[in-house]
């Protein structure tokens, strides 16, 4: 049955709705993923659509791919992207100040 194939992150509400849909003859896939590529920012601020990445050593091996994923994130979702390398001469305070500045500009703009 469909429940055996479902991901454990499915909520009870989703299960109830799925049961109700099945009762009226509407059968669907649960938790289907359509995106072929994914990226997970280290921090995301929904209120200002800001994605922040802190790039470690492993990112340098895939920097071209990561840049493309970030361009897609910006294009498809309109996200502003801030990316920092661990090796960059920035401090934690610099990063926090940049995020604060972006949020302030978005909220005042």
C-alpha positions as CSV (number, residue, x, y, z in Angstrom):
1,X,0.0,0.0,0.0
2,X,1.1,3.6,-0.4
3,X,1.8,4.1,3.3
4,X,4.7,1.6,3.2
5,X,6.4,3.7,0.5
6,X,5.9,7.0,2.4
7,X,8.8,8.8,4.0
8,X,8.8,8.9,7.9
9,X,8.6,12.7,7.7
10,X,5.0,12.5,6.6
11,X,2.7,14.1,9.2
12,X,-0.6,12.6,10.6
13,X,-2.5,15.4,8.9
14,X,-1.0,14.4,5.6
15,X,-2.0,10.8,6.2
16,X,-5.5,11.8,7.0
17,X,-5.9,13.9,3.9
18,X,-4.4,11.1,1.8
19,X,-6.9,8.7,3.2
20,X,-9.8,11.1,2.4
21,X,-8.5,11.6,-1.1
22,X,-8.2,7.9,-1.7
23,X,-11.8,7.4,-0.4
24,X,-13.1,9.7,-3.2
25,X,-10.9,8.0,-5.8
26,X,-8.1,10.5,-6.0
27,X,-4.8,8.6,-5.8
28,X,-1.5,10.4,-5.6
29,X,2.2,10.0,-4.9
30,X,3.2,11.2,-1.5
31,X,6.3,13.4,-1.0
32,X,7.3,13.3,-4.6
33,X,10.5,15.3,-5.3
34,X,10.6,17.1,-8.7
35,X,13.9,19.0,-8.3
36,X,16.8,17.2,-9.8
37,X,19.4,19.5,-8.1
38,X,19.4,20.7,-4.6
39,X,21.3,23.0,-2.4
40,X,21.1,23.7,1.3
41,X,22.2,27.0,2.6
42,X,23.8,27.0,6.0
43,X,21.3,29.7,7.0
44,X,18.1,30.9,5.4
45,X,16.1,34.0,6.4
46,X,12.6,33.6,5.0
47,X,11.5,37.1,5.8
48,X,14.1,38.6,3.5
49,X,14.7,35.6,1.2
50,X,18.4,35.5,2.1
51,X,20.5,32.4,1.8
52,X,23.9,32.3,3.6
53,X,26.7,29.8,2.9
54,X,29.8,29.2,4.9
55,X,32.1,27.3,2.5
56,X,34.6,24.9,3.9
57,X,37.4,23.1,2.1
58,X,35.1,20.5,0.5
59,X,33.3,23.3,-1.4
60,X,36.5,24.3,-3.2
61,X,36.5,20.9,-4.9
62,X,33.0,21.6,-6.3
63,X,33.0,25.4,-6.5
64,X,31.7,25.5,-10.1
65,X,28.8,23.2,-9.3
66,X,28.0,25.2,-6.2
67,X,28.1,28.5,-8.1
68,X,25.6,27.0,-10.6
69,X,23.3,25.8,-7.9
70,X,23.4,29.2,-6.3
71,X,22.6,30.9,-9.6
72,X,19.6,28.6,-10.0
73,X,18.5,29.4,-6.4
74,X,18.6,33.1,-7.2
75,X,16.9,32.7,-10.6
76,X,14.1,30.3,-9.5
77,X,13.4,31.6,-6.1
78,X,14.8,35.2,-6.2
79,X,17.1,34.5,-3.2
80,X,19.8,36.9,-2.3
81,X,23.0,34.9,-1.8
82,X,25.8,35.6,0.7
83,X,28.7,33.2,0.6
84,X,31.8,33.2,2.7
85,X,34.9,31.0,2.6
86,X,36.4,29.7,5.8
87,X,39.7,30.9,4.5
88,X,38.6,34.5,3.8
89,X,39.9,37.1,6.1
90,X,36.4,37.8,7.5
91,X,35.5,37.5,11.1
92,X,32.2,36.2,12.5
93,X,31.3,39.8,13.3
94,X,31.8,40.7,9.6
95,X,29.4,38.0,8.5
96,X,26.8,39.0,11.2
97,X,27.1,42.7,10.2
98,X,26.6,41.8,6.5
99,X,23.5,39.8,7.3
100,X,22.2,42.6,9.6
101,X,22.9,45.2,6.9
102,X,21.0,43.2,4.3
103,X,18.1,42.6,6.5
104,X,17.9,46.2,7.6
105,X,18.0,47.4,3.9
106,X,15.3,44.9,2.9
107,X,13.0,45.9,5.8
108,X,13.5,49.6,5.2
109,X,13.3,49.4,1.4
